[in-house]
Amino acid sequence: MNLPFTITQNELSEILLNISPIRPVFIWGAPGIGKSALVQKFADDVGMPCVSLLGSQLAPEDIIGIPQISGETSRFVPPKMIARKEPYVLFLDELNACSQEVQKAFYSLIHEKRIGEYHLPAGSVVIGAGNRSQDGAIVKTMSTALVNRMFHVQLMADPQQWLNWAYENELHPWVIEYITQRPDHLFSEPPKTEEPYSTPRSWHMLSDALKEYEAGEKRLPENILRVLAYGSVSASHAGLFLAFVKNIGNKDLLSRIIKGDARFPSDPSERDVLYFVSQSFRARLLTELPEDKQKLDKNTQYLTHRAKALIKDLSHISLELAQMIVSSDDGKVLPEWFMVEIVRDLPRLVKNEK
């Protein structure tokens, strides 16, 4: 399912607070984006326990229970983890990964908060979640009857909100500082091949790994750091993260280059640092330069002036990296008015873009 709108983590919390008490909510989103953690946080915030069921591992009897003879009749006895006396949050994770038979077992539970003769305690909340078909995850088509029983939202990763959470939960400072400089690296679309890729969950995993190694080592060897980074996040992000860590003692290098207090590193041994700074420079231009040139203020006018001079300087060190800054290979395009000035002043940088 692809909805025409997306919501952030904070917006999801508001929707769960206002909608889920009266209607079941289904959260769509890529693996690792934080669906499960946000549902658990919601349950903690409202003071109810959260019971999670993993749809891909369920059989119908795990929901409706098993029949029990009582006198001359029988009745279904629901599972203990569902049949509770106090209100709770029932989280049906990977709901769209379960079989059609299991989906049928959810009908009355989702629509009426009932399993056979058992009714969920008053005040209980039912929340579902699942991945999208384009994410490469195990998904099955949900029946229209099940889809129509829930309110649907599509979650996106918001870097600033995630950073606020990361500070509160004391993630490793290297991870926090890196995402602060490269918020566009918090999430990448799932790859077509079997390899790690960047999500809020994978950056959290890298943070945990860094903390565990630091607990037993005074100094993290470079080869171990490489294994941890490439084993957690996208390969391109892992390489830039390593360059960032190498440059951690000089984390304000890009700001000083823009101010004119430093220059792009030109030593061949610092090629990885140069690549990281160049990538960060492009990300900053994409973030800060307005689409409409008339909206330039004093700061962005200065950034524009310095950007053209710095791209020219960088072209003398590495034409490839200078061209990378103005390219559109990643689908992201610098403002048209800025590109017109680059074409006019530095034509050789964009000869391959025409």
C-alpha positions as CSV (number, residue, x, y, z in Angstrom):
1,M,0.0,0.0,0.0
2,N,1.2,3.5,-0.9
3,L,-0.7,6.3,0.8
4,P,-0.6,9.8,-0.7
5,F,0.8,11.2,2.5
6,T,3.3,10.3,5.2
7,I,3.6,11.1,8.9
8,T,6.5,11.6,11.3
9,Q,7.2,9.9,14.6
10,N,5.6,12.7,16.6
11,E,2.6,12.8,14.4
12,L,2.1,9.0,14.8
13,S,2.1,9.4,18.6
14,E,-0.7,12.0,18.3
15,I,-2.7,9.7,16.0
16,L,-2.3,6.7,18.2
17,L,-3.4,8.8,21.2
18,N,-6.5,10.1,19.5
19,I,-7.6,7.5,17.0
20,S,-6.5,4.1,18.4
21,P,-8.9,4.1,21.4
22,I,-11.9,4.2,19.0
23,R,-10.5,2.5,15.8
24,P,-7.6,0.1,15.1
25,V,-4.7,1.8,13.5
26,F,-2.4,0.1,10.9
27,I,1.1,1.5,10.5
28,W,2.8,1.1,7.1
29,G,6.6,1.6,6.8
30,A,9.9,0.1,5.8
31,P,11.7,-2.4,8.0
32,G,13.8,-0.7,10.7
33,I,12.0,2.7,10.6
34,G,10.8,2.4,14.2
35,K,7.2,1.1,14.1
36,S,7.6,-1.4,17.0
37,A,9.5,1.1,19.2
38,L,6.9,3.8,18.7
39,V,4.1,1.5,19.6
40,Q,5.9,0.4,22.7
41,K,6.5,4.0,23.6
42,F,2.8,4.8,23.1
43,A,1.9,2.0,25.5
44,D,4.4,3.2,28.1
45,D,3.0,6.8,27.7
46,V,-0.6,5.7,28.4
47,G,0.5,3.4,31.2
48,M,-0.7,0.1,29.6
49,P,1.3,-3.1,29.0
50,C,2.1,-3.9,25.3
51,V,1.5,-7.4,24.0
52,S,3.1,-8.1,20.7
53,L,2.1,-10.8,18.3
54,L,4.3,-11.5,15.2
55,G,1.9,-12.2,12.3
56,S,4.5,-14.1,10.2
57,Q,4.8,-16.7,13.0
58,L,1.1,-17.2,13.9
59,A,-1.3,-20.0,13.3
60,P,-5.1,-19.4,13.5
61,E,-5.3,-21.3,16.9
62,D,-2.7,-18.8,18.3
63,I,-5.5,-16.2,18.0
64,I,-8.8,-18.0,18.4
65,G,-7.5,-20.5,20.9
66,I,-8.5,-24.2,21.1
67,P,-11.9,-25.8,21.7
68,Q,-12.8,-26.9,25.2
69,I,-15.8,-29.2,26.1
70,S,-18.0,-27.7,28.8
71,G,-20.9,-30.0,29.6
72,E,-22.8,-30.7,26.4
73,T,-21.3,-27.8,24.5
74,S,-17.8,-26.6,23.6
75,R,-16.2,-23.2,23.5
76,F,-12.9,-21.7,22.3
77,V,-10.4,-20.8,25.0
78,P,-8.3,-17.9,23.9
79,P,-4.5,-17.9,24.6
80,K,-3.4,-16.6,28.0
81,M,-1.3,-13.8,26.6
82,I,-4.4,-12.3,24.9
83,A,-7.0,-13.2,27.5
84,R,-6.2,-10.6,30.1
85,K,-8.2,-8.9,32.8
86,E,-6.7,-5.4,32.6
87,P,-6.7,-3.2,29.5
88,Y,-3.6,-3.4,27.3
89,V,-2.2,-2.5,23.9
90,L,-2.4,-5.4,21.5
91,F,0.3,-4.9,18.8
92,L,-0.1,-7.1,15.7
93,D,3.3,-6.7,14.1
94,E,3.8,-8.0,10.5
95,L,0.1,-8.3,10.2
96,N,0.3,-8.3,6.4
97,A,2.8,-11.2,6.5
98,C,0.4,-13.8,8.0
99,S,-1.6,-16.3,6.0
100,Q,-5.1,-15.7,4.8
101,E,-6.4,-18.1,7.5
102,V,-4.7,-16.1,10.2
103,Q,-6.0,-12.9,8.8
104,K,-9.5,-14.3,9.1
105,A,-8.9,-15.1,12.7
106,F,-8.1,-11.4,13.3
107,Y,-11.4,-10.1,11.9
108,S,-13.5,-10.1,15.1
109,L,-10.5,-9.2,17.2
110,I,-9.8,-6.1,15.1
111,H,-13.4,-5.1,14.4
112,E,-15.0,-5.9,17.7
113,K,-12.1,-6.5,20.1
114,R,-13.5,-10.0,20.6
115,I,-12.3,-13.6,20.3
116,G,-15.2,-16.0,20.5
117,E,-16.9,-15.2,23.8
118,Y,-13.9,-13.3,25.2
119,H,-13.9,-9.5,24.9
120,L,-10.7,-7.5,25.4
121,P,-10.9,-5.4,28.6
122,A,-12.6,-2.0,28.1
123,G,-10.0,0.6,27.2
124,S,-7.8,-1.9,25.3
125,V,-6.2,-0.8,22.0
126,V,-5.4,-2.8,18.9
127,I,-2.6,-1.6,16.6
128,G,-1.3,-3.3,13.5
129,A,1.9,-2.7,11.5
130,G,3.5,-4.1,8.4
131,N,6.1,-3.5,5.7
132,R,5.3,-2.4,2.1
133,S,5.7,-4.7,-0.8
134,Q,8.5,-2.6,-2.3
135,D,10.6,-3.1,0.8
136,G,11.6,-6.6,-0.1
137,A,10.1,-8.0,3.1
138,I,7.8,-11.0,3.4
139,V,4.3,-9.6,2.7
140,K,1.0,-11.0,1.6
141,T,-2.0,-9.3,0.1
142,M,-4.4,-8.2,2.8
143,S,-8.0,-8.9,2.3
144,T,-10.2,-5.9,1.5
145,A,-12.3,-6.8,4.6
146,L,-9.3,-6.6,6.8
147,V,-8.0,-3.4,5.2
148,N,-11.4,-1.8,5.6
149,R,-11.5,-2.5,9.3
150,M,-8.5,-0.2,10.1
151,F,-7.3,3.4,9.9
152,H,-4.1,3.5,7.8
153,V,-1.0,5.7,8.1
154,Q,2.4,5.6,6.5
155,L,5.4,6.4,8.7
156,M,8.5,8.2,7.5
157,A,11.8,8.8,9.3
158,D,12.3,12.3,10.5
159,P,16.0,13.0,11.3
160,Q,15.5,15.7,13.8
161,Q,12.9,13.8,15.8
162,W,15.1,10.7,15.7
163,L,18.1,12.8,16.9
164,N,16.0,14.1,19.8
165,W,15.2,10.5,20.7
166,A,18.9,9.5,20.3
167,Y,20.0,12.2,22.7
168,E,17.4,11.1,25.3
169,N,18.5,7.5,25.0
170,E,22.2,8.3,25.0
171,L,23.2,6.7,21.8
172,H,26.9,6.7,21.0
173,P,28.1,10.3,20.3
174,W,29.7,9.3,17.0
175,V,26.4,8.1,15.6
176,I,24.5,11.2,16.9
177,E,27.2,13.6,15.5
178,Y,27.3,11.8,12.1
179,I,23.5,11.9,11.6
180,T,23.5,15.5,12.8
181,Q,25.9,16.3,9.9
182,R,24.3,13.8,7.4
183,P,20.6,13.6,8.3
184,D,19.9,12.3,4.8
185,H,21.8,9.1,5.8
186,L,19.4,8.2,8.6
187,F,17.3,6.0,6.1
188,S,18.0,4.5,2.7
189,E,15.6,2.5,0.6
190,P,16.0,-1.3,1.0
191,P,18.5,-2.6,-1.6
192,K,17.7,-5.3,-4.2
193,T,20.4,-7.6,-2.9
194,E,21.0,-9.1,0.5
195,E,23.2,-6.5,2.3
196,P,22.9,-4.1,5.3
197,Y,21.3,-0.8,4.7
198,S,20.7,2.3,6.8
199,T,17.6,2.7,9.0
200,P,17.0,4.2,12.4
201,R,17.2,0.6,13.7
202,S,20.6,-0.1,12.1
203,W,22.1,3.1,13.3
204,H,20.9,2.2,16.8
205,M,22.5,-1.2,16.3
206,L,25.8,0.4,15.3
207,S,25.6,2.6,18.4
208,D,25.1,-0.5,20.7
209,A,28.0,-2.3,19.0
210,L,30.3,0.7,19.5
211,K,29.3,1.0,23.2
212,E,29.9,-2.7,23.8
213,Y,33.4,-2.6,22.3
214,E,34.3,0.5,24.2
215,A,33.2,-1.2,27.4
216,G,36.0,-3.7,27.0
217,E,38.6,-1.8,25.0
218,K,40.5,1.4,25.7
219,R,40.9,2.0,22.0
220,L,38.7,0.6,19.1
221,P,41.0,-0.8,16.4
222,E,40.4,0.6,12.9
223,N,39.7,-2.9,11.4
224,I,37.0,-3.6,14.1
225,L,35.4,-0.2,13.5
226,R,35.3,-1.0,9.8
227,V,33.6,-4.4,10.5
228,L,31.0,-2.8,12.8
229,A,30.1,0.0,10.4
230,Y,29.9,-2.1,7.2
231,G,28.0,-4.8,9.2
232,S,25.3,-2.3,10.3
233,V,24.5,0.3,7.6
234,S,24.7,0.9,3.9
235,A,28.2,0.4,2.4
236,S,28.3,4.0,1.1
237,H,27.3,5.4,4.5
238,A,29.7,3.1,6.3
239,G,32.6,4.4,4.3
240,L,31.7,8.0,5.1
241,F,31.1,7.2,8.7
242,L,34.7,5.8,8.9
243,A,36.0,9.0,7.3
244,F,33.9,11.0,9.8
245,V,35.4,9.1,12.8
246,K,38.9,9.6,11.4
247,N,38.1,13.3,11.3
248,I,36.3,13.4,14.6
249,G,38.9,15.7,16.2
250,N,38.2,18.2,13.4
251,K,34.5,17.8,13.1
252,D,34.0,21.5,12.2
253,L,36.2,21.3,9.1
254,L,33.4,22.0,6.6
255,S,32.2,25.1,8.5
256,R,35.8,26.4,8.7
257,I,36.3,25.7,4.9
258,I,33.1,27.7,4.1
259,K,34.3,30.5,6.3
260,G,37.7,30.5,4.6
261,D,39.6,29.4,7.7
262,A,40.6,26.0,6.2
263,R,41.0,24.4,2.8
264,F,39.8,21.1,1.3
265,P,42.4,18.3,2.3
266,S,44.5,17.6,-0.7
267,D,46.9,14.9,0.6
268,P,46.2,11.5,-1.0
269,S,46.2,9.9,2.4
270,E,43.2,12.0,3.3
271,R,41.1,11.0,0.3
272,D,38.4,9.5,2.5
273,V,38.2,12.7,4.5
274,L,38.0,14.7,1.3
275,Y,35.1,12.5,0.1
276,F,33.2,12.9,3.3
277,V,33.6,16.7,3.4
278,S,32.6,16.9,-0.3
279,Q,29.5,14.8,0.4
280,S,28.6,16.9,3.4
281,F,29.1,20.1,1.4
282,R,26.6,18.8,-1.2
283,A,24.1,17.8,1.5
284,R,24.4,21.3,3.0
285,L,23.7,23.0,-0.3
286,L,20.7,20.8,-0.9
287,T,19.4,21.6,2.5
288,E,20.1,25.4,2.8
289,L,19.8,26.8,-0.8
290,P,16.2,27.9,-1.5
291,E,14.5,26.8,-4.7
292,D,13.6,30.5,-5.4
293,K,16.6,32.7,-5.8
294,Q,14.5,35.7,-4.5
295,K,14.3,34.0,-1.1
296,L,18.1,34.2,-0.6
297,D,18.9,35.9,2.7
298,K,22.3,37.3,3.9
299,N,23.5,33.9,5.1
300,T,22.5,31.9,1.9
301,Q,23.9,34.7,-0.3
302,Y,27.2,34.2,1.4
303,L,26.9,30.4,1.1
304,T,26.2,30.8,-2.6
305,H,29.2,33.0,-3.2
306,R,31.5,30.7,-1.2
307,A,30.0,27.6,-2.8
308,K,31.0,28.6,-6.3
309,A,34.5,29.5,-5.2
310,L,34.9,26.3,-3.2
311,I,33.6,24.0,-6.0
312,K,36.2,25.6,-8.3
313,D,39.0,25.0,-5.7
314,L,37.8,21.4,-5.2
315,S,37.9,20.8,-9.0
316,H,41.7,21.4,-8.9
317,I,42.1,18.7,-6.3
318,S,39.5,16.3,-7.7
319,L,37.3,17.1,-10.7
320,E,35.3,13.9,-10.0
321,L,34.3,15.1,-6.5
322,A,33.6,18.6,-7.8
323,Q,31.3,17.1,-10.4
324,M,29.7,14.9,-7.7
325,I,28.6,18.0,-5.8
326,V,26.6,19.4,-8.7
327,S,25.4,16.0,-10.1
328,S,21.9,14.6,-9.9
329,D,22.9,10.9,-9.9
330,D,21.1,10.4,-6.6
331,G,17.9,11.9,-7.7
332,K,18.4,15.1,-5.7
333,V,18.9,18.3,-7.7
334,L,20.4,21.6,-6.6
335,P,18.2,24.7,-7.3
336,E,17.9,25.5,-11.0
337,W,19.2,29.1,-10.5
338,F,22.3,27.8,-8.8
339,M,23.0,25.3,-11.6
340,V,22.6,28.1,-14.2
341,E,25.3,30.0,-12.5
342,I,27.5,26.9,-12.3
343,V,27.0,26.2,-16.0
344,R,28.0,29.9,-16.8
345,D,31.0,30.1,-14.5
346,L,32.3,26.5,-14.3
347,P,31.0,24.8,-17.5
348,R,33.5,21.9,-17.4
349,L,31.9,20.6,-14.1
350,V,28.5,20.0,-15.7
351,K,29.5,18.9,-19.1
352,N,28.3,15.4,-18.3
353,E,25.0,16.7,-16.9
354,K,23.7,18.1,-20.1
